[in-house]
Amino acid sequence: MGNAQRIVVVTVPSTTPSRSWQIFYRLASPLGQRLRQWRSSHAWQPIAFTLAIALFFAGTHSVKAQQVWRGSESVPLQRAYADWQQKHILYLGETHDSVADHQAQLRILQELQRRGRPLAIALEMIQRPFQAALDAYIAGEITEMELLEQTQYAQRWGFPWSLYAPIFRFAKEQQIPLIALNTPTEVTRQVARQGLESLGEDDFRYIPPLTDIDLSNTAYRDRLKEIFVAAHQGVSHRMNFDFFYQAQVLWDETMAKVIAKHHQRHPDRLIVVLTGRGHVYFGDGIPQRVQRRLSPNLRQAIILLNPTATEKAKPRIADWFWQNDPSL
């Protein structure tokens, strides 16, 4: 693989329903250059690095759910777990840099595993070419540091490893398969710049064929356009929204294809998908695309972790809401 381009993350303000949609801008873009200049003028990086190292060794506190809702109905936690156990696929919609969200993911995984259902954990954080590294890590053939190197985690994802490390360590301890979901950065970047039609034959090694990429969801497109416009307000740029939308849908379709394929091979496993909440809002990103590939009878559930009041007020944005105990 070629050298991955560095990225910065721009988060849409929490006053919109898309609080957690984190849009990745290449540093070569005008917006990326402006943010890079801002970052270089602030001395926060050594502090952030120190905190990351401290968190890496600190471990994870146990976390209890203060409350779980199904729509607007508060549901006892044990009843929620009983329902989730019966699903084929469970989506845990996260904000990538939220400690609380990752604590919740670990707690949910631990309880589901304790109840005896075979699990697999599907990861937006790892790109498809690096599946072999995940397999080797679970098998004990490589160390955690070697996993980070071989998956190019810092270059291709970049959020503090301390957020995800407890989940990976739990999977290794319990021998739970890990699934690499994401589209290679090189392909996503090419589509965002020049569109799907610009892809060559070699680009399709890890992504679905063009005939499997469905761009017809107008509600999804409208939400993404709102985010796109808000993020570029007052900033000169050359990004084409149509290409941006195609890149986002390609991202979703690639992850959906991998999830569907794993379910077909291992129908007994409950696949728990760890992904950004924007990929599961209203089911438009990944879930409906998995359903399309499999069966209308596929049992799926979307859980938004630690939702905002705005998110909770949106009908059908998710099947469940999980709120951590704020005292922890």
C-alpha positions as a Markdown table, in Angstrom:
| # | Residue | x | y | z |
|---|---|---|---|---|
| 1 | Met | 0.0 | 0.0 | 0.0 |
| 2 | Gly | 1.2 | 3.6 | -0.6 |
| 3 | Asn | 1.8 | 6.1 | 2.1 |
| 4 | Ala | -1.5 | 7.1 | 3.7 |
| 5 | Gln | -2.2 | 10.8 | 3.7 |
| 6 | Arg | -2.6 | 12.4 | 7.1 |
| 7 | Ile | -6.0 | 13.7 | 8.1 |
| 8 | Val | -7.6 | 16.1 | 10.6 |
| 9 | Val | -11.1 | 15.8 | 11.9 |
| 10 | Val | -13.8 | 18.4 | 11.8 |
| 11 | Thr | -16.8 | 17.8 | 14.0 |
| 12 | Val | -20.1 | 19.5 | 13.2 |
| 13 | Pro | -21.3 | 21.4 | 16.3 |
| 14 | Ser | -23.7 | 19.6 | 18.6 |
| 15 | Thr | -26.6 | 22.0 | 17.8 |
| 16 | Thr | -27.2 | 19.9 | 14.8 |
| 17 | Pro | -28.6 | 16.3 | 14.8 |
| 18 | Ser | -25.3 | 15.2 | 13.3 |
| 19 | Arg | -23.2 | 15.8 | 16.4 |
| 20 | Ser | -20.9 | 12.9 | 15.7 |
| 21 | Trp | -20.5 | 13.0 | 12.0 |
| 22 | Gln | -16.8 | 13.5 | 11.8 |
| 23 | Ile | -15.8 | 14.6 | 8.3 |
| 24 | Phe | -12.2 | 13.8 | 7.3 |
| 25 | Tyr | -10.4 | 16.5 | 5.4 |
| 26 | Arg | -7.1 | 15.9 | 3.7 |
| 27 | Leu | -4.4 | 18.3 | 4.8 |
| 28 | Ala | -3.9 | 19.1 | 1.1 |
| 29 | Ser | -7.3 | 20.9 | 1.0 |
| 30 | Pro | -7.6 | 24.6 | 1.8 |
| 31 | Leu | -9.6 | 23.8 | 4.9 |
| 32 | Gly | -7.1 | 21.2 | 6.0 |
| 33 | Gln | -4.2 | 23.6 | 5.5 |
| 34 | Arg | -6.0 | 26.3 | 7.6 |
| 35 | Leu | -6.6 | 23.8 | 10.4 |
| 36 | Arg | -3.0 | 22.6 | 10.2 |
| 37 | Gln | -1.7 | 26.2 | 10.7 |
| 38 | Trp | -4.0 | 26.5 | 13.7 |
| 39 | Arg | -2.8 | 23.3 | 15.2 |
| 40 | Ser | 0.9 | 24.2 | 14.7 |
| 41 | Ser | 0.4 | 27.4 | 16.7 |
| 42 | His | -1.0 | 25.6 | 19.8 |
| 43 | Ala | 1.2 | 23.7 | 22.2 |
| 44 | Trp | -1.4 | 21.0 | 23.1 |
| 45 | Gln | 0.2 | 18.1 | 21.3 |
| 46 | Pro | 2.8 | 17.1 | 24.0 |
| 47 | Ile | 0.1 | 17.3 | 26.7 |
| 48 | Ala | -2.3 | 15.2 | 24.6 |
| 49 | Phe | 0.4 | 12.6 | 24.0 |
| 50 | Thr | 1.2 | 12.4 | 27.7 |
| 51 | Leu | -2.5 | 11.9 | 28.5 |
| 52 | Ala | -2.7 | 9.2 | 25.8 |
| 53 | Ile | 0.2 | 7.3 | 27.3 |
| 54 | Ala | -1.3 | 7.6 | 30.8 |
| 55 | Leu | -4.7 | 6.3 | 29.6 |
| 56 | Phe | -3.0 | 3.4 | 27.7 |
| 57 | Phe | -1.7 | 2.0 | 31.0 |
| 58 | Ala | -4.6 | 3.0 | 33.2 |
| 59 | Gly | -7.0 | 0.3 | 32.1 |
| 60 | Thr | -10.8 | 0.9 | 31.8 |
| 61 | His | -13.2 | 1.5 | 34.7 |
| 62 | Ser | -16.3 | -0.7 | 34.8 |
| 63 | Val | -19.4 | 1.1 | 33.7 |
| 64 | Lys | -23.0 | 0.7 | 34.3 |
| 65 | Ala | -25.9 | 1.9 | 32.2 |
| 66 | Gln | -27.8 | 4.5 | 33.9 |
| 67 | Gln | -30.7 | 3.9 | 31.6 |
| 68 | Val | -31.6 | 2.2 | 28.3 |
| 69 | Trp | -34.4 | 3.3 | 26.1 |
| 70 | Arg | -36.2 | 1.7 | 23.2 |
| 71 | Gly | -37.5 | 4.8 | 21.4 |
| 72 | Ser | -39.0 | 6.8 | 24.3 |
| 73 | Glu | -39.6 | 3.8 | 26.5 |
| 74 | Ser | -37.2 | 3.1 | 29.4 |
| 75 | Val | -36.4 | -0.6 | 29.4 |
| 76 | Pro | -34.7 | -2.7 | 32.2 |
| 77 | Leu | -31.2 | -3.5 | 31.2 |
| 78 | Gln | -31.6 | -7.3 | 31.4 |
| 79 | Arg | -34.6 | -7.1 | 29.1 |
| 80 | Ala | -32.5 | -5.1 | 26.6 |
| 81 | Tyr | -29.7 | -7.7 | 26.7 |
| 82 | Ala | -32.2 | -10.5 | 26.2 |
| 83 | Asp | -33.5 | -8.7 | 23.1 |
| 84 | Trp | -30.0 | -7.9 | 21.7 |
| 85 | Gln | -29.0 | -11.6 | 22.1 |
| 86 | Gln | -31.6 | -12.6 | 19.6 |
| 87 | Lys | -30.2 | -10.3 | 16.8 |
| 88 | His | -28.0 | -11.3 | 13.9 |
| 89 | Ile | -26.2 | -7.9 | 13.9 |
| 90 | Leu | -25.9 | -5.2 | 16.6 |
| 91 | Tyr | -24.6 | -1.7 | 15.8 |
| 92 | Leu | -23.0 | 0.3 | 18.6 |
| 93 | Gly | -23.0 | 3.9 | 17.2 |
| 94 | Glu | -20.1 | 5.8 | 18.8 |
| 95 | Thr | -18.5 | 9.2 | 18.8 |
| 96 | His | -14.9 | 8.2 | 18.0 |
| 97 | Asp | -13.2 | 10.3 | 20.7 |
| 98 | Ser | -15.7 | 9.6 | 23.5 |
| 99 | Val | -14.3 | 7.7 | 26.4 |
| 100 | Ala | -17.8 | 7.0 | 27.6 |
| 101 | Asp | -18.9 | 5.5 | 24.4 |
| 102 | His | -16.0 | 3.0 | 24.3 |
| 103 | Gln | -16.6 | 2.1 | 27.9 |
| 104 | Ala | -20.2 | 1.3 | 27.0 |
| 105 | Gln | -19.1 | -0.8 | 24.0 |
| 106 | Leu | -16.8 | -2.9 | 26.2 |
| 107 | Arg | -19.5 | -3.3 | 28.9 |
| 108 | Ile | -22.0 | -4.5 | 26.3 |
| 109 | Leu | -19.5 | -6.9 | 24.7 |
| 110 | Gln | -18.6 | -8.4 | 28.1 |
| 111 | Glu | -22.2 | -9.0 | 29.0 |
| 112 | Leu | -23.1 | -10.5 | 25.6 |
| 113 | Gln | -20.1 | -12.8 | 25.8 |
| 114 | Arg | -21.0 | -13.8 | 29.4 |
| 115 | Arg | -24.4 | -14.9 | 28.2 |
| 116 | Gly | -22.8 | -17.4 | 25.9 |
| 117 | Arg | -23.7 | -16.3 | 22.4 |
| 118 | Pro | -20.8 | -16.6 | 19.9 |
| 119 | Leu | -19.6 | -13.1 | 18.9 |
| 120 | Ala | -17.7 | -11.4 | 16.2 |
| 121 | Ile | -16.6 | -7.7 | 16.5 |
| 122 | Ala | -16.6 | -5.7 | 13.3 |
| 123 | Leu | -14.4 | -2.6 | 13.2 |
| 124 | Glu | -14.7 | 0.6 | 11.2 |
| 125 | Met | -11.3 | 1.5 | 12.7 |
| 126 | Ile | -9.4 | -1.1 | 10.7 |
| 127 | Gln | -9.2 | -1.1 | 6.9 |
| 128 | Arg | -9.8 | -4.2 | 4.8 |
| 129 | Pro | -6.3 | -4.9 | 3.6 |
| 130 | Phe | -5.2 | -5.6 | 7.3 |
| 131 | Gln | -7.5 | -8.4 | 8.2 |
| 132 | Ala | -4.6 | -10.8 | 8.4 |
| 133 | Ala | -3.0 | -8.6 | 11.1 |
| 134 | Leu | -6.3 | -8.9 | 13.2 |
| 135 | Asp | -6.3 | -12.7 | 12.8 |
| 136 | Ala | -2.6 | -12.9 | 13.8 |
| 137 | Tyr | -3.3 | -10.7 | 16.9 |
| 138 | Ile | -6.2 | -12.9 | 18.1 |
| 139 | Ala | -4.1 | -16.0 | 17.5 |
| 140 | Gly | -1.3 | -14.6 | 19.7 |
| 141 | Glu | 1.2 | -14.5 | 16.7 |
| 142 | Ile | 1.9 | -10.8 | 17.0 |
| 143 | Thr | 2.0 | -8.3 | 19.9 |
| 144 | Glu | -0.3 | -5.3 | 20.4 |
| 145 | Met | 2.4 | -2.9 | 19.1 |
| 146 | Glu | 2.9 | -5.1 | 16.1 |
| 147 | Leu | -0.8 | -4.9 | 15.4 |
| 148 | Leu | -0.7 | -1.1 | 15.5 |
| 149 | Glu | 2.2 | -1.1 | 13.1 |
| 150 | Gln | 0.8 | -3.7 | 10.7 |
| 151 | Thr | -2.6 | -2.1 | 10.5 |
| 152 | Gln | -1.1 | 1.4 | 10.2 |
| 153 | Tyr | -3.5 | 2.4 | 12.9 |
| 154 | Ala | -1.9 | 5.8 | 13.6 |
| 155 | Gln | -1.9 | 6.9 | 10.0 |
| 156 | Arg | -5.2 | 5.5 | 8.9 |
| 157 | Trp | -7.4 | 6.0 | 12.0 |
| 158 | Gly | -5.4 | 8.2 | 14.4 |
| 159 | Phe | -7.8 | 8.4 | 17.4 |
| 160 | Pro | -6.0 | 7.6 | 20.7 |
| 161 | Trp | -5.3 | 3.8 | 20.9 |
| 162 | Ser | -6.2 | 4.0 | 24.6 |
| 163 | Leu | -9.8 | 4.4 | 23.6 |
| 164 | Tyr | -9.9 | 1.1 | 21.7 |
| 165 | Ala | -7.2 | -1.0 | 23.4 |
| 166 | Pro | -9.4 | -2.5 | 26.2 |
| 167 | Ile | -11.8 | -3.8 | 23.5 |
| 168 | Phe | -9.1 | -5.4 | 21.4 |
| 169 | Arg | -7.5 | -6.9 | 24.6 |
| 170 | Phe | -10.9 | -8.3 | 25.6 |
| 171 | Ala | -11.4 | -9.9 | 22.2 |
| 172 | Lys | -8.0 | -11.5 | 22.3 |
| 173 | Glu | -8.5 | -12.8 | 25.8 |
| 174 | Gln | -11.9 | -14.3 | 24.8 |
| 175 | Gln | -10.8 | -15.4 | 21.3 |
| 176 | Ile | -13.5 | -13.3 | 19.7 |
| 177 | Pro | -12.9 | -12.8 | 15.9 |
| 178 | Leu | -12.2 | -9.2 | 14.8 |
| 179 | Ile | -13.4 | -8.1 | 11.3 |
| 180 | Ala | -11.7 | -5.3 | 9.3 |
| 181 | Leu | -14.5 | -3.3 | 7.7 |
| 182 | Asn | -13.2 | -0.1 | 6.2 |
| 183 | Thr | -12.4 | 1.0 | 2.7 |
| 184 | Pro | -8.7 | 1.7 | 2.0 |
| 185 | Thr | -7.8 | 5.3 | 2.4 |
| 186 | Glu | -6.3 | 5.5 | -1.1 |
| 187 | Val | -9.6 | 4.4 | -2.7 |
| 188 | Thr | -11.8 | 6.7 | -0.6 |
| 189 | Arg | -9.5 | 9.6 | -1.4 |
| 190 | Gln | -9.7 | 8.9 | -5.1 |
| 191 | Val | -13.5 | 8.8 | -5.1 |
| 192 | Ala | -13.7 | 12.0 | -3.0 |
| 193 | Arg | -11.5 | 13.8 | -5.6 |
| 194 | Gln | -12.7 | 12.4 | -8.9 |
| 195 | Gly | -15.7 | 10.1 | -8.3 |
| 196 | Leu | -16.5 | 6.4 | -8.6 |
| 197 | Glu | -16.1 | 6.4 | -12.3 |
| 198 | Ser | -12.4 | 7.3 | -11.9 |
| 199 | Leu | -11.6 | 4.0 | -10.2 |
| 200 | Gly | -9.4 | 1.4 | -12.0 |
| 201 | Glu | -9.6 | -2.3 | -12.0 |
| 202 | Asp | -7.1 | -2.7 | -9.1 |
| 203 | Asp | -9.2 | -0.4 | -6.9 |
| 204 | Phe | -12.0 | -3.0 | -6.6 |
| 205 | Arg | -10.0 | -5.6 | -4.7 |
| 206 | Tyr | -11.5 | -4.5 | -1.4 |
| 207 | Ile | -14.7 | -2.7 | -2.4 |
| 208 | Pro | -18.0 | -3.8 | -4.0 |
| 209 | Pro | -18.5 | -3.5 | -7.7 |
| 210 | Leu | -20.2 | -0.3 | -9.0 |
| 211 | Thr | -23.4 | -2.2 | -9.5 |
| 212 | Asp | -23.7 | -2.8 | -5.8 |
| 213 | Ile | -23.2 | 0.9 | -4.8 |
| 214 | Asp | -26.6 | 2.4 | -4.2 |
| 215 | Leu | -26.7 | 6.2 | -4.4 |
| 216 | Ser | -30.5 | 6.5 | -4.5 |
| 217 | Asn | -31.3 | 7.4 | -0.8 |
| 218 | Thr | -32.3 | 11.0 | -1.1 |
| 219 | Ala | -32.8 | 11.5 | 2.7 |
| 220 | Tyr | -29.3 | 10.3 | 3.4 |
| 221 | Arg | -27.9 | 12.5 | 0.6 |
| 222 | Asp | -29.8 | 15.5 | 2.0 |
| 223 | Arg | -28.4 | 15.0 | 5.5 |
| 224 | Leu | -24.9 | 14.7 | 4.2 |
| 225 | Lys | -25.3 | 17.8 | 2.1 |
| 226 | Glu | -26.3 | 19.7 | 5.2 |
| 227 | Ile | -23.1 | 18.6 | 6.9 |
| 228 | Phe | -21.0 | 19.3 | 3.8 |
| 229 | Val | -22.4 | 22.9 | 3.5 |
| 230 | Ala | -22.0 | 23.6 | 7.2 |
| 231 | Ala | -18.4 | 22.4 | 7.3 |
| 232 | His | -17.4 | 24.5 | 4.3 |
| 233 | Gln | -19.2 | 27.7 | 5.3 |
| 234 | Gly | -16.9 | 30.6 | 4.8 |
| 235 | Val | -14.0 | 28.4 | 3.5 |
| 236 | Ser | -12.8 | 28.4 | -0.1 |
| 237 | His | -12.7 | 24.8 | -1.4 |
| 238 | Arg | -12.7 | 22.7 | -4.5 |
| 239 | Met | -14.5 | 19.7 | -3.1 |
| 240 | Asn | -17.3 | 18.3 | -5.3 |
| 241 | Phe | -20.3 | 17.3 | -3.1 |
| 242 | Asp | -21.4 | 14.6 | -5.5 |
| 243 | Phe | -18.0 | 13.0 | -5.2 |
| 244 | Phe | -18.0 | 13.5 | -1.4 |
| 245 | Tyr | -21.4 | 11.7 | -1.3 |
| 246 | Gln | -20.1 | 8.9 | -3.5 |
| 247 | Ala | -17.1 | 8.4 | -1.1 |
| 248 | Gln | -19.4 | 8.3 | 1.9 |
| 249 | Val | -21.7 | 5.7 | 0.3 |
| 250 | Leu | -18.7 | 3.6 | -0.9 |
| 251 | Trp | -17.5 | 3.6 | 2.8 |
| 252 | Asp | -20.9 | 2.3 | 3.9 |
| 253 | Glu | -21.3 | -0.2 | 1.1 |
| 254 | Thr | -17.9 | -1.7 | 1.7 |
| 255 | Met | -18.6 | -2.2 | 5.4 |
| 256 | Ala | -22.0 | -3.6 | 4.6 |
| 257 | Lys | -20.5 | -6.1 | 2.1 |
| 258 | Val | -18.0 | -7.4 | 4.7 |
| 259 | Ile | -20.6 | -7.7 | 7.4 |
| 260 | Ala | -23.1 | -9.6 | 5.1 |
| 261 | Lys | -20.3 | -11.9 | 4.0 |
| 262 | His | -19.3 | -12.8 | 7.5 |
| 263 | His | -22.9 | -13.4 | 8.5 |
| 264 | Gln | -23.4 | -15.8 | 5.5 |
| 265 | Arg | -20.3 | -17.7 | 6.6 |
| 266 | His | -21.0 | -17.7 | 10.3 |
| 267 | Pro | -24.8 | -17.3 | 10.8 |
| 268 | Asp | -24.6 | -18.5 | 14.4 |
| 269 | Arg | -22.5 | -15.5 | 15.5 |
| 270 | Leu | -23.9 | -12.2 | 16.8 |
| 271 | Ile | -21.9 | -9.6 | 14.9 |
| 272 | Val | -21.3 | -6.5 | 17.0 |
| 273 | Val | -20.4 | -3.5 | 14.8 |
| 274 | Leu | -18.4 | -0.7 | 16.3 |
| 275 | Thr | -18.8 | 2.4 | 14.0 |
| 276 | Gly | -19.4 | 6.1 | 14.0 |
| 277 | Arg | -23.0 | 6.9 | 14.7 |
| 278 | Gly | -23.4 | 8.8 | 11.4 |
| 279 | His | -23.0 | 5.4 | 9.6 |
| 280 | Val | -26.1 | 4.0 | 11.4 |
| 281 | Tyr | -28.5 | 7.0 | 11.8 |
| 282 | Phe | -32.0 | 6.0 | 10.6 |
| 283 | Gly | -30.3 | 2.8 | 9.2 |
| 284 | Asp | -29.4 | 4.6 | 6.1 |
| 285 | Gly | -25.6 | 4.1 | 6.1 |
| 286 | Ile | -24.7 | 0.5 | 6.9 |
| 287 | Pro | -27.8 | -1.4 | 8.2 |
| 288 | Gln | -30.1 | -1.1 | 5.2 |
| 289 | Arg | -27.3 | -2.0 | 2.9 |
| 290 | Val | -26.6 | -5.2 | 4.9 |
| 291 | Gln | -30.3 | -6.0 | 4.8 |
| 292 | Arg | -30.4 | -5.5 | 1.1 |
| 293 | Arg | -27.6 | -8.1 | 0.6 |
| 294 | Leu | -29.1 | -10.7 | 2.9 |
| 295 | Ser | -32.8 | -10.9 | 3.8 |
| 296 | Pro | -35.8 | -8.8 | 4.8 |
| 297 | Asn | -36.0 | -11.1 | 7.9 |
| 298 | Leu | -32.5 | -10.3 | 9.1 |
| 299 | Arg | -32.7 | -9.2 | 12.7 |
| 300 | Gln | -30.7 | -6.0 | 13.4 |
| 301 | Ala | -30.6 | -3.4 | 16.1 |
| 302 | Ile | -29.0 | 0.1 | 16.2 |
| 303 | Ile | -27.9 | 1.4 | 19.6 |
| 304 | Leu | -26.8 | 5.0 | 19.9 |
| 305 | Leu | -24.4 | 5.4 | 22.8 |
| 306 | Asn | -24.8 | 8.4 | 25.1 |
| 307 | Pro | -27.1 | 10.3 | 22.8 |
| 308 | Thr | -27.8 | 14.0 | 22.8 |
| 309 | Ala | -31.2 | 15.4 | 23.5 |
| 310 | Thr | -31.5 | 16.3 | 19.8 |
| 311 | Glu | -30.7 | 12.8 | 18.8 |
| 312 | Lys | -33.2 | 11.3 | 21.2 |
| 313 | Ala | -35.9 | 13.6 | 19.8 |
| 314 | Lys | -35.5 | 12.3 | 16.3 |
| 315 | Pro | -38.1 | 9.6 | 15.4 |
| 316 | Arg | -36.5 | 6.3 | 14.1 |
| 317 | Ile | -32.9 | 7.6 | 14.3 |
| 318 | Ala | -32.1 | 4.4 | 16.2 |
| 319 | Asp | -33.7 | 1.4 | 17.8 |
| 320 | Trp | -32.1 | 1.9 | 21.3 |
| 321 | Phe | -30.4 | 4.5 | 23.3 |
| 322 | Trp | -27.8 | 3.7 | 26.0 |
| 323 | Gln | -26.8 | 6.3 | 28.6 |
| 324 | Asn | -23.7 | 5.7 | 30.9 |
| 325 | Asp | -24.0 | 6.5 | 34.5 |
| 326 | Pro | -22.8 | 10.1 | 34.7 |
| 327 | Ser | -21.3 | 9.6 | 38.1 |
| 328 | Leu | -18.6 | 7.3 | 36.7 |
